[in-house]
Amino acid sequence: MILPLFIALAYDEESCAWAFLISMLVCFIPGMIVKSSFKKRLEDESVKKRDSYIFVSSAWIVASLVGSIPYMLSGTIDSFFYAFFETCSGFTTTGASVFTDIEHLPHAILIWRCFTQWLGGMGMVVLFAALLPGLGAKGLSISNAETPGPTETRLTARYSDTARKLYFTYIILTFILFVLLMLGKMSPFDALAHSFATMATGGSSTHNAGLAFFDSNYIYFVIGIFTMLAGVNFALFFDVIGGKIRKVIQDEEFRLYFIIIGFSAITMTISLRLSHTHNSIFEDFFRALFQAVNTISTTGFMTSDVNWPSYCVLLMTCLMMIGGCSSSTAGGIKLSRILVAFKIVRAELRSRSHEFVFDDISFNRERIKSSTLYHIYTYTTLFFMTIVVGTFLIGLFGGGSAQTNFLTVISCISSLGPGLDTLGLVCDYHFESNICLLIYNFIMIAGRLEITTLLVLFSRHFWNMNRAFN
């Protein structure tokens, strides 16, 4: 909270400065008490899988609770449910908001909205491991509960070293984007805020009109490029630095990522041209490409407030569910799972047509364990089950049409933010009931933690301490 505190002081926002100062004390004092009281015990005891799930889930919930304090103390938000929703949306990089007029918010609050996205973009535990190398093997154990994807990013033998390398890359890309946006005549404040939101694939802006406020093709192009990079597996950047360009090009997930972007951009361009949405085919393609990149990376930036053809809405709904690559800041199911799922289907069809033929499923020329295949099946099933149950619950406790509720739940679990029902620039949730906001909070955290980490806490077997949970 030091950064927004300095921003508040720089812009003479006294109430916000006090709000962040008090919030820092609320974080610091209990934290030091807990650390000093349990330091010896934490050093001696090992971290079991049950501990990892509890730690990760509670960390994200507590962070969202604490992060909502500045909103309430500054007087920006007077409802706890609104403040908690705004913070939860930030840390999960969803970008959904309860604000209807963000341009009149204090600068410190605007930067806090975008900075929470940046902090949550790489994951809380990755940040902890990068700052606290003493976690050692515990950091790796806990990180597996935060991002239980089909592929594990290990750049070094020590997980803390891997975490620092990932965050170093994250910071460098954010700084480069900041400089490029400054060259595009963005103010330093706007450039910093949008750099945070872009690299985290959060999509928050400092203006009501979003990126459309700047009306600059240069800014669209730069943010589009870095949004695309944010949706790529961050481990591939180290392969590029190491000169392993061929390995990057041969990466199956990387290639599928750009194939889907290209296909989406071309087909949406055709749809926009047939409906005469824009004045030229060049503008159709530029807008289609930008939205394809922003949707599959689950960023959610919008460049125009228009109603696009139903094909575009349907395709973007599929894109935000698919999401970006594993070990990226994007949400969604992840392309690696989609790719493996198709390979499972192909192997099943082959075994049905050729008796006694069983193909091993491989990913990037490495055989996938049966436990990983089982996880992919379970996660994908839970992903769609959460969408269905969430849609019914929102319909029960809230309003809106079934289509709107359905698309909004998909947007929250995929960490996109804006709903695609009307393709509006601002998807605000201020009209939702408190119960609906809590449901959305649960869906956003579940989506960010890839569902299983949060849902396992509701298992009776999990809380039975007499039974092993390995």
ZAMARGU-4260 file (C-alpha; in steps of 0.2 Angstrom, whole numbers, plus 5000, padded with zeros to 4 digits):
<rodrens>
0) 5000/5000/5000 | 5015/5011/5000 | 5013/5016/4981 | 4995/5022/4983 | 5000/5031/4999
5) 5014/5041/4989 | 5001/5044/4975 | 4989/5051/4988 | 5002/5063/4995 | 5008/5068/4978
10) 4990/5074/4973 | 4986/5081/4990 | 4972/5068/4994 | 4973/5069/5013 | 4959/5057/5016
15) 4966/5044/5005 | 4983/5046/5013 | 4976/5043/5030 | 4966/5028/5024 | 4981/5019/5017
20) 4992/5024/5032 | 4979/5016/5044 | 4976/5001/5032 | 4995/4998/5032 | 4995/4998/5051
25) 4980/4986/5051 | 4990/4974/5040 | 5007/4977/5049 | 5004/4975/5067 | 4994/4959/5067
30) 5006/4952/5054 | 5021/4955/5066 | 5012/4948/5081 | 5008/4932/5071 | 5025/4931/5064
35) 5034/4933/5081 | 5022/4921/5090 | 5023/4907/5077 | 5040/4909/5069 | 5048/4894/5078
40) 5034/4883/5074 | 5033/4887/5056 | 5051/4884/5054 | 5050/4867/5062 | 5034/4860/5054
45) 5032/4854/5036 | 5018/4860/5025 | 5006/4846/5021 | 4994/4847/5006 | 4979/4851/5018
50) 4989/4866/5025 | 4993/4872/5007 | 4975/4872/5002 | 4970/4881/5018 | 4984/4894/5017
55) 4981/4898/4999 | 4962/4900/5000 | 4963/4910/5016 | 4977/4921/5009 | 4966/4926/4994
60) 4951/4930/5005 | 4961/4939/5019 | 4970/4949/5006 | 4953/4954/4998 | 4946/4959/5015
65) 4961/4969/5020 | 4962/4977/5003 | 4944/4984/5005 | 4949/4994/5020 | 4956/5009/5010
70) 4940/5010/5000 | 4929/5012/5015 | 4941/5023/5026 | 4943/5035/5011 | 4924/5037/5009
75) 4925/5031/4992 | 4914/5016/4995 | 4902/5016/5010 | 4896/4997/5008 | 4907/4983/5014
80) 4900/4971/5001 | 4904/4984/4987 | 4922/4987/4994 | 4925/4968/4996 | 4919/4965/4978
85) 4930/4978/4971 | 4945/4972/4980 | 4942/4954/4976 | 4939/4959/4957 | 4956/4967/4958
90) 4966/4953/4965 | 4958/4940/4954 | 4962/4952/4939 | 4943/4951/4934 | 4941/4970/4931
95) 4922/4970/4936 | 4917/4985/4946 | 4904/4993/4957 | 4909/5011/4952 | 4898/5020/4939
100) 4910/5035/4937 | 4928/5031/4940 | 4935/5047/4933 | 4929/5057/4949 | 4938/5044/4960
105) 4954/5050/4969 | 4970/5046/4960 | 4976/5035/4975 | 4960/5024/4973 | 4962/5023/4954
110) 4980/5017/4956 | 4975/5005/4970 | 4962/4997/4958 | 4975/4993/4945 | 4989/4989/4957
115) 4979/4976/4966 | 4977/4968/4948 | 4996/4968/4946 | 4999/4960/4963 | 4987/4946/4959
120) 4992/4944/4941 | 5006/4932/4945 | 4998/4925/4960 | 5000/4929/4979 | 5010/4914/4983
125) 5022/4918/4969 | 5024/4935/4976 | 5027/4928/4993 | 5040/4916/4987 | 5049/4929/4978
130) 5050/4941/4993 | 5053/4927/5006 | 5066/4915/4999 | 5066/4906/5016 | 5050/4897/5011
135) 5060/4885/5001 | 5051/4868/4998 | 5036/4875/5007 | 5034/4888/4994 | 5033/4875/4980
140) 5021/4865/4990 | 5010/4880/4993 | 5011/4886/4975 | 5005/4869/4968 | 4988/4873/4978
145) 4987/4890/4970 | 4990/4885/4952 | 4987/4867/4950 | 4989/4867/4931 | 4993/4853/4920
150) 5011/4859/4917 | 5023/4865/4931 | 5034/4880/4928 | 5051/4876/4936 | 5066/4887/4929
155) 5078/4883/4943 | 5080/4869/4957 | 5074/4881/4970 | 5056/4887/4969 | 5060/4904/4977
160) 5073/4907/4963 | 5060/4903/4950 | 5047/4915/4958 | 5060/4929/4958 | 5064/4926/4939
165) 5046/4926/4935 | 5043/4942/4944 | 5058/4950/4937 | 5052/4946/4919 | 5035/4953/4925
170) 5042/4969/4931 | 5053/4972/4916 | 5038/4970/4904 | 5028/4981/4914 | 5042/4995/4914
175) 5044/4993/4895 | 5025/4995/4893 | 5025/5010/4904 | 5039/5019/4894 | 5030/5015/4877
180) 5013/5022/4884 | 5022/5037/4889 | 5029/5039/4871 | 5011/5038/4865 | 5007/5054/4875
185) 4999/5046/4890 | 5001/5055/4906 | 5013/5046/4918 | 4999/5042/4930 | 4988/5034/4916
190) 5003/5025/4909 | 5007/5017/4926 | 4989/5012/4929 | 4986/5005/4912 | 5003/4996/4913
195) 4998/4987/4929 | 4981/4983/4922 | 4988/4976/4905 | 5002/4965/4911 | 4990/4958/4924
200) 4976/4955/4911 | 4965/4964/4923 | 4958/4977/4911 | 4954/4992/4923 | 4956/5009/4917
205) 4957/5027/4924 | 4943/5033/4912 | 4925/5029/4910 | 4927/5026/4892 | 4942/5014/4894
210) 4955/5014/4881 | 4942/5023/4869 | 4946/5039/4879 | 4963/5040/4871 | 4957/5036/4853
215) 4974/5032/4848 | 4979/5017/4837 | 4996/5018/4843 | 4990/5015/4861 | 4978/5001/4855
220) 4993/4993/4846 | 5005/4993/4860 | 4993/4987/4873 | 4987/4974/4861 | 5005/4967/4859
225) 5008/4967/4878 | 4991/4959/4882 | 4996/4945/4870 | 5012/4943/4878 | 5004/4942/4895
230) 4994/4928/4889 | 5009/4918/4885 | 5018/4905/4896 | 5031/4916/4905 | 5044/4902/4905
235) 5045/4904/4886 | 5053/4921/4889 | 5068/4913/4897 | 5069/4901/4882 | 5070/4917/4870
240) 5083/4925/4881 | 5093/4909/4881 | 5092/4908/4862 | 5080/4893/4862 | 5069/4901/4848
245) 5065/4884/4840 | 5059/4877/4857 | 5047/4891/4858 | 5040/4889/4841 | 5038/4871/4843
250) 5028/4873/4859 | 5011/4866/4856 | 5002/4878/4867 | 5011/4893/4860 | 5007/4888/4842
255) 4988/4885/4847 | 4987/4902/4855 | 4991/4911/4840 | 4981/4900/4828 | 4966/4903/4838
260) 4969/4922/4839 | 4972/4922/4820 | 4956/4912/4816 | 4946/4923/4828 | 4952/4939/4820
265) 4948/4933/4803 | 4931/4926/4806 | 4926/4941/4816 | 4932/4953/4803 | 4920/4944/4790
270) 4906/4945/4802 | 4909/4964/4805 | 4911/4967/4787 | 4894/4958/4783 | 4885/4968/4796
275) 4893/4984/4790 | 4899/4988/4808 | 4913/5000/4804 | 4918/5010/4789 | 4932/5000/4782
280) 4938/4982/4782 | 4955/4988/4789 | 4945/4995/4804 | 4935/4979/4806 | 4951/4968/4806
285) 4960/4980/4818 | 4945/4980/4831 | 4942/4961/4828 | 4961/4957/4832 | 4961/4968/4847
290) 4946/4961/4854 | 4951/4943/4850 | 4968/4946/4860 | 4960/4955/4874 | 4946/4941/4876
295) 4957/4926/4875 | 4970/4934/4887 | 4954/4938/4898 | 4960/4956/4899 | 4943/4964/4895
300) 4949/4981/4887 | 4936/4988/4875 | 4939/5001/4862 | 4922/5005/4857 | 4904/5004/4865
305) 4895/4995/4851 | 4883/4980/4849 | 4893/4967/4838 | 4885/4953/4828 | 4879/4938/4838
310) 4893/4927/4830 | 4906/4939/4838 | 4898/4938/4855 | 4897/4919/4854 | 4915/4917/4848
315) 4922/4929/4862 | 4912/4919/4875 | 4921/4904/4869 | 4938/4913/4870 | 4936/4919/4887
320) 4932/4902/4893 | 4947/4895/4884 | 4959/4908/4891 | 4977/4910/4888 | 4992/4899/4891
325) 4997/4890/4907 | 5009/4900/4919 | 5003/4916/4912 | 4992/4930/4920 | 4977/4925/4910
330) 4962/4916/4917 | 4950/4903/4909 | 4952/4884/4907 | 4970/4887/4899 | 4975/4881/4882
335) 4986/4867/4888 | 4970/4858/4895 | 4960/4861/4879 | 4974/4854/4869 | 4976/4839/4880
340) 4957/4836/4880 | 4957/4835/4861 | 4971/4823/4862 | 4961/4812/4874 | 4946/4813/4862
345) 4957/4808/4847 | 4964/4793/4857 | 4947/4787/4863 | 4941/4787/4845 | 4956/4778/4839
350) 4954/4765/4852 | 4936/4762/4847 | 4940/4760/4829 | 4956/4750/4832 | 4954/4737/4846
355) 4968/4734/4858 | 4976/4751/4852 | 4980/4763/4867 | 4989/4779/4863 | 4999/4788/4877
360) 4994/4806/4878 | 5009/4818/4876 | 5011/4836/4878 | 5027/4845/4870 | 5034/4827/4867
365) 5032/4822/4885 | 5020/4809/4891 | 5007/4815/4903 | 5004/4805/4919 | 4987/4798/4921
370) 4984/4808/4937 | 4986/4824/4927 | 4974/4818/4914 | 4962/4814/4928 | 4964/4832/4935
375) 4961/4840/4918 | 4944/4830/4916 | 4939/4835/4934 | 4944/4853/4932 | 4935/4855/4916
380) 4919/4847/4923 | 4920/4858/4939 | 4922/4873/4928 | 4906/4870/4918 | 4897/4864/4934
385) 4902/4881/4943 | 4895/4891/4928 | 4878/4882/4928 | 4876/4882/4947 | 4882/4900/4948
390) 4869/4905/4934 | 4855/4897/4944 | 4860/4906/4960 | 4862/4923/4952 | 4845/4920/4944
395) 4837/4915/4961 | 4844/4930/4972 | 4846/4943/4958 | 4838/4950/4943 | 4843/4951/4924
400) 4839/4939/4910 | 4846/4921/4910 | 4857/4926/4896 | 4865/4940/4905 | 4867/4930/4921
405) 4875/4916/4911 | 4887/4927/4902 | 4892/4937/4918 | 4896/4921/4928 | 4907/4915/4913
410) 4915/4932/4914 | 4919/4931/4932 | 4925/4913/4933 | 4936/4917/4918 | 4943/4933/4926
415) 4937/4944/4911 | 4926/4956/4920 | 4915/4965/4906 | 4900/4955/4901 | 4897/4952/4883
420) 4878/4953/4883 | 4878/4971/4877 | 4897/4973/4874 | 4898/4988/4885 | 4913/4997/4890
425) 4910/4997/4908 | 4902/4981/4916 | 4897/4988/4933 | 4889/4978/4947 | 4882/4992/4958
430) 4864/4986/4954 | 4867/4968/4961 | 4861/4963/4978 | 4874/4959/4992 | 4870/4940/4991
435) 4874/4941/4972 | 4890/4950/4975 | 4896/4937/4988 | 4892/4924/4975 | 4902/4933/4962
440) 4916/4935/4974 | 4916/4916/4977 | 4916/4913/4958 | 4930/4925/4955 | 4941/4917/4968
445) 4937/4900/4963 | 4941/4904/4945 | 4958/4912/4950 | 4962/4897/4961 | 4956/4885/4947
450) 4941/4879/4957 | 4948/4863/4966 | 4958/4873/4978 | 4943/4882/4985 | 4930/4868/4983
455) 4940/4855/4992 | 4938/4865/5008 | 4919/4860/5007 | 4924/4842/5008 | 4920/4832/5024
460) 4935/4821/5021 | 4946/4837/5020 | 4942/4842/5038 | 4943/4824/5045 | 4960/4827/5054
465) 4960/4808/5058 | 4962/4804/5040 | 4977/4807/5029 | 4976/4820/5015 | 4991/4818/5004
</rodrens>
